[in-house]
Amino acid sequence: MSAGHTIYLEELGLTPGDSVSYYARATDSDTVQSKTVSSDIYFVQIRPFKKDFKPAQSQAGGGGGGGGGGNEPRSCADAGRSKIRSPLE
């Protein structure tokens, strides 16, 4: 089974720099013993609608690439958790 829902972020009064976190929770309709499951938590960073980007500097030689990073997903999740714990303004 699958389901979908559209979240209209423009209706939330968000501004560039804001973050939104969301997850889904479903409960079955078993009258004897209902069960509830939850999805992972997801994060959305609000950016300006129009942003002029500068072309990246060319990396001579090509090839290779990859590597580095690794900590970004954890940093994003940690930032989201602290944002969730913060009182609403």
N, CA, C and O atoms as a printed pandas DataFrame, in Angstrom:
     atom_number atom_name residue_name chain_id  residue_number  x_coord  y_coord  z_coord
0              1         N          MET        A               1    0.847   -1.168    0.000
1              2        CA          MET        A               1    0.000    0.000    0.000
2              3         C          MET        A               1    0.888    1.224    0.000
3              4         O          MET        A               1    1.961    1.223    0.604
4              5         N          SER        A               2    0.448    2.253   -0.668
5              6        CA          SER        A               2    1.165    3.518   -0.628
6              7         C          SER        A               2    0.146    4.649   -0.572
7              8         O          SER        A               2   -1.018    4.488   -0.939
8              9         N          ALA        A               3    0.613    5.778   -0.110
9             10        CA          ALA        A               3   -0.241    6.956   -0.010
10            11         C          ALA        A               3    0.614    8.174   -0.304
11            12         O          ALA        A               3    1.842    8.106   -0.259
12            13         N          GLY        A               4   -0.020    9.260   -0.599
13            14        CA          GLY        A               4    0.716   10.481   -0.868
14            15         C          GLY        A               4    0.010   11.678   -0.285
15            16         O          GLY        A               4   -1.203   11.663   -0.073
16            17         N          HIS        A               5    0.763   12.694   -0.033
17            18        CA          HIS        A               5    0.205   13.946    0.469
18            19         C          HIS        A               5    1.134   15.070    0.032
19            20         O          HIS        A               5    2.355   14.925    0.099
20            21         N          THR        A               6    0.583   16.165   -0.404
21            22        CA          THR        A               6    1.373   17.322   -0.794
22            23         C          THR        A               6    1.342   18.350    0.325
23            24         O          THR        A               6    0.276   18.734    0.807
24            25         N          ILE        A               7    2.510   18.781    0.723
25            26        CA          ILE        A               7    2.628   19.821    1.740
26            27         C          ILE        A               7    2.947   21.118    0.997
27            28         O          ILE        A               7    3.996   21.224    0.362
28            29         N          TYR        A               8    2.061   22.092    1.070
29            30        CA          TYR        A               8    2.260   23.368    0.398
30            31         C          TYR        A               8    3.056   24.295    1.309
31            32         O          TYR        A               8    2.496   24.993    2.155
32            33         N          LEU        A               9    4.374   24.288    1.119
33            34        CA          LEU        A               9    5.255   25.052    2.002
34            35         C          LEU        A               9    4.975   26.547    1.946
35            36         O          LEU        A               9    5.194   27.249    2.934
36            37         N          GLU        A              10    4.495   27.051    0.809
37            38        CA          GLU        A              10    4.226   28.484    0.708
38            39         C          GLU        A              10    3.112   28.915    1.652
39            40         O          GLU        A              10    3.009   30.098    1.975
40            41         N          GLU        A              11    2.285   27.994    2.096
41            42        CA          GLU        A              11    1.201   28.324    3.025
42            43         C          GLU        A              11    1.676   28.392    4.482
43            44         O          GLU        A              11    0.911   28.781    5.365
44            45         N          LEU        A              12    2.914   28.021    4.732
45            46        CA          LEU        A              12    3.432   28.003    6.099
46            47         C          LEU        A              12    4.125   29.297    6.498
47            48         O          LEU        A              12    4.577   29.427    7.636
48            49         N          GLY        A              13    4.214   30.256    5.580
49            50        CA          GLY        A              13    4.841   31.536    5.912
50            51         C          GLY        A              13    6.335   31.416    6.172
51            52         O          GLY        A              13    6.870   32.101    7.043
52            53         N          LEU        A              14    7.006   30.557    5.431
53            54        CA          LEU        A              14    8.433   30.341    5.625
54            55         C          LEU        A              14    9.244   31.385    4.878
55            56         O          LEU        A              14    8.777   31.966    3.898
56            57         N          THR        A              15   10.462   31.617    5.348
57            58        CA          THR        A              15   11.374   32.534    4.687
58            59         C          THR        A              15   12.688   31.815    4.426
59            60         O          THR        A              15   12.995   30.835    5.104
60            61         N          PRO        A              16   13.484   32.287    3.442
61            62        CA          PRO        A              16   14.771   31.648    3.173
62            63         C          PRO        A              16   15.592   31.524    4.453
63            64         O          PRO        A              16   15.683   32.461    5.246
64            65         N          GLY        A              17   16.184   30.352    4.635
65            66        CA          GLY        A              17   16.956   30.065    5.840
66            67         C          GLY        A              17   16.192   29.210    6.837
67            68         O          GLY        A              17   16.802   28.581    7.702
68            69         N          ASP        A              18   14.856   29.174    6.731
69            70        CA          ASP        A              18   14.052   28.322    7.613
70            71         C          ASP        A              18   14.268   26.858    7.248
71            72         O          ASP        A              18   14.687   26.545    6.134
72            73         N          SER        A              19   13.988   25.985    8.171
73            74        CA          SER        A              19   14.052   24.545    7.942
74            75         C          SER        A              19   12.732   23.920    8.364
75            76         O          SER        A              19   12.080   24.385    9.300
76            77         N          VAL        A              20   12.351   22.867    7.666
77            78        CA          VAL        A              20   11.140   22.127    7.983
78            79         C          VAL        A              20   11.531   20.665    8.112
79            80         O          VAL        A              20   12.284   20.142    7.290
80            81         N          SER        A              21   11.031   20.020    9.119
81            82        CA          SER        A              21   11.225   18.571    9.249
82            83         C          SER        A              21    9.849   17.922    9.244
83            84         O          SER        A              21    8.873   18.500    9.722
84            85         N          TYR        A              22    9.788   16.710    8.695
85            86        CA          TYR        A              22    8.508   16.016    8.652
86            87         C          TYR        A              22    8.717   14.512    8.663
87            88         O          TYR        A              22    9.785   14.015    8.305
88            89         N          TYR        A              23    7.688   13.804    9.077
89            90        CA          TYR        A              23    7.677   12.350    9.039
90            91         C          TYR        A              23    6.235   11.901    8.908
91            92         O          TYR        A              23    5.311   12.693    9.095
92            93         N          ALA        A              24    6.045   10.650    8.593
93            94        CA          ALA        A              24    4.694   10.106    8.461
94            95         C          ALA        A              24    4.474    9.055    9.540
95            96         O          ALA        A              24    5.403    8.356    9.945
96            97         N          ARG        A              25    3.236    8.958    9.995
97            98        CA          ARG        A              25    2.866    7.936   10.973
98            99         C          ARG        A              25    1.547    7.336   10.511
99           100         O          ARG        A              25    0.630    8.056   10.116
100          101         N          ALA        A              26    1.460    6.012   10.565
101          102        CA          ALA        A              26    0.232    5.319   10.147
102          103         C          ALA        A              26   -0.168    4.318   11.219
103          104         O          ALA        A              26    0.676    3.654   11.820
104          105         N          THR        A              27   -1.465    4.225   11.444
105          106        CA          THR        A              27   -2.021    3.266   12.396
106          107         C          THR        A              27   -3.037    2.418   11.658
107          108         O          THR        A              27   -3.893    2.944   10.947
108          109         N          ASP        A              28   -2.945    1.096   11.827
109          110        CA          ASP        A              28   -3.914    0.233   11.149
110          111         C          ASP        A              28   -5.250    0.267   11.889
111          112         O          ASP        A              28   -5.343    0.804   12.993
112          113         N          SER        A              29   -6.270   -0.304   11.278
113          114        CA          SER        A              29   -7.613   -0.234   11.866
114          115         C          SER        A              29   -8.039   -1.547   12.518
115          116         O          SER        A              29   -9.234   -1.812   12.648
116          117         N          ASP        A              30   -7.090   -2.356   12.922
117          118        CA          ASP        A              30   -7.392   -3.618   13.597
118          119         C          ASP        A              30   -8.022   -3.306   14.953
119          120         O          ASP        A              30   -7.410   -2.624   15.775
120          121         N          THR        A              31   -9.224   -3.792   15.193
121          122        CA          THR        A              31   -9.917   -3.484   16.447
122          123         C          THR        A              31   -9.384   -4.293   17.620
123          124         O          THR        A              31   -9.591   -3.918   18.773
124          125         N          VAL        A              32   -8.696   -5.403   17.340
125          126        CA          VAL        A              32   -8.155   -6.226   18.424
126          127         C          VAL        A              32   -6.848   -5.642   18.941
127          128         O          VAL        A              32   -6.689   -5.410   20.140
128          129         N          GLN        A              33   -5.921   -5.410   18.031
129          130        CA          GLN        A              33   -4.617   -4.869   18.437
130          131         C          GLN        A              33   -4.069   -4.016   17.296
131          132         O          GLN        A              33   -3.395   -4.532   16.405
132          133         N          SER        A              34   -4.351   -2.728   17.318
133          134        CA          SER        A              34   -3.865   -1.861   16.255
134          135         C          SER        A              34   -2.366   -1.611   16.434
135          136         O          SER        A              34   -1.841   -1.637   17.547
136          137         N          LYS        A              35   -1.700   -1.371   15.314
137          138        CA          LYS        A              35   -0.256   -1.129   15.322
138          139         C          LYS        A              35    0.016    0.203   14.646
139          140         O          LYS        A              35   -0.686    0.595   13.713
140          141         N          THR        A              36    1.041    0.894   15.125
141          142        CA          THR        A              36    1.445    2.174   14.555
142          143         C          THR        A              36    2.885    2.075   14.098
143          144         O          THR        A              36    3.731    1.516   14.796
144          145         N          VAL        A              37    3.160    2.620   12.922
145          146        CA          VAL        A              37    4.535    2.687   12.404
146          147         C          VAL        A              37    4.822    4.126   11.999
147          148         O          VAL        A              37    3.913    4.886   11.665
148          149         N          SER        A              38    6.100    4.485   12.033
149          150        CA          SER        A              38    6.519    5.836   11.637
150          151         C          SER        A              38    7.639    5.744   10.613
151          152         O          SER        A              38    8.435    4.806   10.627
152          153         N          SER        A              39    7.690    6.727    9.726
153          154        CA          SER        A              39    8.755    6.793    8.728
154          155         C          SER        A              39    9.993    7.429    9.349
155          156         O          SER        A              39    9.988    7.843   10.509
156          157         N          ASP        A              40   11.040    7.494    8.555
157          158        CA          ASP        A              40   12.213    8.270    8.938
158          159         C          ASP        A              40   11.819    9.742    8.940
159          160         O          ASP        A              40   10.778   10.119    8.402
160          161         N          ILE        A              41   12.659   10.561    9.549
161          162        CA          ILE        A              41   12.419   11.998    9.533
162          163         C          ILE        A              41   13.165   12.599    8.344
163          164         O          ILE        A              41   14.281   12.186    8.028
164          165         N          TYR        A              42   12.543   13.572    7.690
165          166        CA          TYR        A              42   13.132   14.228    6.525
166          167         C          TYR        A              42   13.220   15.721    6.799
167          168         O          TYR        A              42   12.452   16.268    7.591
168          169         N          PHE        A              43   14.169   16.372    6.129
169          170        CA          PHE        A              43   14.416   17.789    6.356
170          171         C          PHE        A              43   14.379   18.548    5.038
171          172         O          PHE        A              43   14.835   18.049    4.009
172          173         N          VAL        A              44   13.835   19.751    5.080
173          174        CA          VAL        A              44   13.793   20.636    3.917
174          175         C          VAL        A              44   14.384   21.974    4.343
175          176         O          VAL        A              44   13.952   22.558    5.336
176          177         N          GLN        A              45   15.369   22.461    3.597
177          178        CA          GLN        A              45   15.958   23.778    3.843
178          179         C          GLN        A              45   15.334   24.749    2.851
179          180         O          GLN        A              45   15.372   24.506    1.644
180          181         N          ILE        A              46   14.764   25.839    3.337
181          182        CA          ILE        A              46   14.107   26.813    2.476
182          183         C          ILE        A              46   15.163   27.759    1.909
183          184         O          ILE        A              46   15.916   28.392    2.648
184          185         N          ARG        A              47   15.200   27.840    0.563
185          186        CA          ARG        A              47   16.152   28.709   -0.129
186          187         C          ARG        A              47   15.389   29.785   -0.891
187          188         O          ARG        A              47   14.196   29.634   -1.150
188          189         N          PRO        A              48   16.066   30.864   -1.249
189          190        CA          PRO        A              48   15.403   31.897   -2.048
190          191         C          PRO        A              48   14.905   31.307   -3.367
191          192         O          PRO        A              48   15.513   30.385   -3.911
192          193         N          PHE        A              49   13.806   31.840   -3.870
193          194        CA          PHE        A              49   13.231   31.332   -5.112
194          195         C          PHE        A              49   14.184   31.533   -6.279
195          196         O          PHE        A              49   14.401   30.609   -7.063
196          197         N          LYS        A              50   14.754   32.715   -6.407
197          198        CA          LYS        A              50   15.684   32.980   -7.498
198          199         C          LYS        A              50   17.052   33.270   -6.919
199          200         O          LYS        A              50   17.212   34.131   -6.054
200          201         N          LYS        A              51   18.022   32.543   -7.405
201          202        CA          LYS        A              51   19.386   32.752   -6.935
202          203         C          LYS        A              51   20.298   32.641   -8.133
203          204         O          LYS        A              51   20.234   31.661   -8.877
204          205         N          ASP        A              52   21.133   33.618   -8.326
205          206        CA          ASP        A              52   22.092   33.578   -9.426
206          207         C          ASP        A              52   23.320   32.816   -8.962
207          208         O          ASP        A              52   23.934   33.159   -7.953
208          209         N          PHE        A              53   23.670   31.777   -9.710
209          210        CA          PHE        A              53   24.809   30.949   -9.342
210          211         C          PHE        A              53   25.991   31.272  -10.240
211          212         O          PHE        A              53   25.821   31.592  -11.416
212          213         N          LYS        A              54   27.172   31.188   -9.687
213          214        CA          LYS        A              54   28.404   31.412  -10.417
214          215         C          LYS        A              54   28.917   30.055  -10.893
215          216         O          LYS        A              54   28.926   29.101  -10.115
216          217         N          PRO        A              55   29.347   29.945  -12.159
217          218        CA          PRO        A              55   29.871   28.657  -12.639
218          219         C          PRO        A              55   31.057   28.206  -11.792
219          220         O          PRO        A              55   31.867   29.020  -11.349
220          221         N          ALA        A              56   31.145   26.907  -11.578
221          222        CA          ALA        A              56   32.253   26.341  -10.804
222          223         C          ALA        A              56   33.544   26.463  -11.587
223          224         O          ALA        A              56   33.533   26.444  -12.818
224          225         N          GLN        A              57   34.653   26.588  -10.880
225          226        CA          GLN        A              57   35.964   26.593  -11.523
226          227         C          GLN        A              57   36.223   25.218  -12.104
227          228         O          GLN        A              57   35.950   24.204  -11.462
228          229         N          SER        A              58   36.746   25.181  -13.311
229          230        CA          SER        A              58   37.030   23.910  -13.966
230          231         C          SER        A              58   38.177   23.213  -13.245
231          232         O          SER        A              58   39.162   23.847  -12.868
232          233         N          GLN        A              59   38.041   21.926  -13.061
233          234        CA          GLN        A              59   39.096   21.116  -12.465
234          235         C          GLN        A              59   39.862   20.452  -13.597
235          236         O          GLN        A              59   39.374   19.488  -14.187
236          237         N          ALA        A              60   41.029   20.941  -13.903
237          238        CA          ALA        A              60   41.822   20.401  -15.010
238          239         C          ALA        A              60   42.156   18.942  -14.760
239          240         O          ALA        A              60   42.426   18.550  -13.624
240          241         N          GLY        A              61   42.140   18.146  -15.801
241          242        CA          GLY        A              61   42.519   16.739  -15.683
242          243         C          GLY        A              61   41.328   15.827  -15.517
243          244         O          GLY        A              61   41.409   14.658  -15.896
244          245         N          GLY        A              62   40.230   16.303  -14.971
245          246        CA          GLY        A              62   39.034   15.468  -14.812
246          247         C          GLY        A              62   39.335   14.211  -14.030
247          248         O          GLY        A              62   40.320   14.143  -13.294
248          249         N          GLY        A              63   38.482   13.216  -14.191
249          250        CA          GLY        A              63   38.675   11.926  -13.519
250          251         C          GLY        A              63   38.630   12.059  -12.012
251          252         O          GLY        A              63   38.373   13.133  -11.469
252          253         N          GLY        A              64   38.885   10.950  -11.354
253          254        CA          GLY        A              64   38.954   10.952   -9.893
254          255         C          GLY        A              64   37.670   11.420   -9.266
255          256         O          GLY        A              64   36.615   10.813   -9.450
256          257         N          GLY        A              65   37.760   12.504   -8.521
257          258        CA          GLY        A              65   36.570   13.037   -7.862
258          259         C          GLY        A              65   36.228   12.212   -6.641
259          260         O          GLY        A              65   37.066   11.481   -6.112
260          261         N          GLY        A              66   35.002   12.336   -6.205
261          262        CA          GLY        A              66   34.527   11.551   -5.061
262          263         C          GLY        A              66   35.251   11.920   -3.782
263          264         O          GLY        A              66   35.969   12.917   -3.706
264          265         N          GLY        A              67   35.040   11.089   -2.792
265          266        CA          GLY        A              67   35.719   11.277   -1.514
266          267         C          GLY        A              67   35.171   12.459   -0.738
267          268         O          GLY        A              67   34.325   13.210   -1.224
268          269         N          GLY        A              68   35.669   12.606    0.466
269          270        CA          GLY        A              68   35.271   13.731    1.296
270          271         C          GLY        A              68   33.840   13.611    1.768
271          272         O          GLY        A              68   33.170   12.605    1.536
272          273         N          GLY        A              69   33.387   14.647    2.430
273          274        CA          GLY        A              69   32.000   14.657    2.884
274          275         C          GLY        A              69   31.816   13.714    4.044
275          276         O          GLY        A              69   32.558   13.780    5.024
276          277         N          GLY        A              70   30.860   12.857    3.948
277          278        CA          GLY        A              70   30.653   11.845    4.971
278          279         C          GLY        A              70   29.910   12.334    6.193
279          280         O          GLY        A              70   29.042   11.625    6.703
280          281         N          ASN        A              71   30.223   13.522    6.678
281          282        CA          ASN        A              71   29.596   14.000    7.902
282          283         C          ASN        A              71   28.368   14.862    7.648
283          284         O          ASN        A              71   27.631   15.161    8.587
284          285         N          GLU        A              72   28.128   15.269    6.406
285          286        CA          GLU        A              72   27.020   16.171    6.136
286          287         C          GLU        A              72   25.667   15.613    6.560
287          288         O          GLU        A              72   24.908   16.327    7.216
288          289         N          PRO        A              73   25.326   14.361    6.213
289          290        CA          PRO        A              73   23.998   13.877    6.631
290          291         C          PRO        A              73   23.804   13.911    8.148
291          292         O          PRO        A              73   22.729   14.272    8.627
292          293         N          ARG        A              74   24.819   13.545    8.890
293          294        CA          ARG        A              74   24.696   13.572   10.343
294          295         C          ARG        A              74   24.520   15.012   10.829
295          296         O          ARG        A              74   23.704   15.268   11.714
296          297         N          SER        A              75   25.274   15.951   10.259
297          298        CA          SER        A              75   25.152   17.351   10.659
298          299         C          SER        A              75   23.749   17.864   10.383
299          300         O          SER        A              75   23.170   18.573   11.206
300          301         N          CYS        A              76   23.203   17.510    9.231
301          302        CA          CYS        A              76   21.856   17.940    8.868
302          303         C          CYS        A              76   20.840   17.357    9.852
303          304         O          CYS        A              76   19.947   18.067   10.315
304          305         N          ALA        A              77   20.973   16.083   10.168
305          306        CA          ALA        A              77   20.047   15.446   11.103
306          307         C          ALA        A              77   20.154   16.079   12.489
307          308         O          ALA        A              77   19.139   16.324   13.140
308          309         N          ASP        A              78   21.382   16.346   12.941
309          310        CA          ASP        A              78   21.563   16.973   14.252
310          311         C          ASP        A              78   20.949   18.368   14.279
311          312         O          ASP        A              78   20.307   18.748   15.258
312          313         N          ALA        A              79   21.145   19.126   13.208
313          314        CA          ALA        A              79   20.567   20.467   13.144
314          315         C          ALA        A              79   19.049   20.387   13.153
315          316         O          ALA        A              79   18.384   21.201   13.795
316          317         N          GLY        A              80   18.503   19.418   12.449
317          318        CA          GLY        A              80   17.050   19.252   12.415
318          319         C          GLY        A              80   16.497   18.893   13.776
319          320         O          GLY        A              80   15.463   19.416   14.189
320          321         N          ARG        A              81   17.182   17.999   14.477
321          322        CA          ARG        A              81   16.711   17.604   15.812
322          323         C          ARG        A              81   16.715   18.804   16.759
323          324         O          ARG        A              81   15.778   18.988   17.536
324          325         N          SER        A              82   17.773   19.620   16.694
325          326        CA          SER        A              82   17.809   20.781   17.587
326          327         C          SER        A              82   16.719   21.775   17.206
327          328         O          SER        A              82   16.161   22.439   18.080
328          329         N          LYS        A              83   16.406   21.890   15.912
329          330        CA          LYS        A              83   15.348   22.789   15.471
330          331         C          LYS        A              83   13.989   22.284   15.966
331          332         O          LYS        A              83   13.130   23.077   16.351
332          333         N          ILE        A              84   13.801   20.953   15.952
333          334        CA          ILE        A              84   12.546   20.376   16.424
334          335         C          ILE        A              84   12.369   20.637   17.913
335          336         O          ILE        A              84   11.262   20.917   18.371
336          337         N          ARG        A              85   13.453   20.547   18.663
337          338        CA          ARG        A              85   13.385   20.746   20.110
338          339         C          ARG        A              85   13.180   22.214   20.481
339          340         O          ARG        A              85   12.712   22.516   21.579
340          341         N          SER        A              86   13.530   23.134   19.567
341          342        CA          SER        A              86   13.397   24.568   19.863
342          343         C          SER        A              86   11.935   24.940   19.960
343          344         O          SER        A              86   11.109   24.410   19.217
344          345         N          PRO        A              87   11.600   25.852   20.874
345          346        CA          PRO        A              87   10.190   26.297   20.937
346          347         C          PRO        A              87    9.838   27.065   19.678
347          348         O          PRO        A              87   10.687   27.704   19.058
348          349         N          LEU        A              88    8.575   26.989   19.317
349          350        CA          LEU        A              88    8.108   27.700   18.135
350          351         C          LEU        A              88    8.131   29.197   18.379
351          352         O          LEU        A              88    7.832   29.662   19.479
352          353         N          GLU        A              89    8.483   29.940   17.358
353          354        CA          GLU        A              89    8.534   31.401   17.489
354          355         C          GLU        A              89    7.287   31.996   16.908
355          356         O          GLU        A              89    7.125   33.217   16.914
